[in-house]
Amino acid sequence: KLGQKKAHIKEIQVNGGTTAAKVDFLTGLFEQEVKVADVFAQDEMIDIIGVTKGKGFNGVITRWGCTRLVRKSHRGLRKVGCIGSWHP
């Protein structure tokens, strides 16, 4: 690996007070370690928004985890051979 490509960025909403008071509070926290216990309380519910790492247009082997076909199959290796039995 070449190392980390993106910086660790965390957005935290600051409530209460005027805008100037919020800016003064946050400028005091620049380049300092913020502990988790200072931001979140025990058993506090939080909303999280995440974005998955893009994988492009993948086939069925990578996308759904199907098993590859055998080496001598006629129509290619990385395709779906069977999606289930004909009669359940």
ABEGO torsion letter per residue (X at the ends): XAEBABBBBBBBBBBEEBAAAAAAAAAAABGBBBBAAAABBBGBBBBBBBBBBBAEBBBAAAAAGBBBBBAABAAEABBBABAEBABX
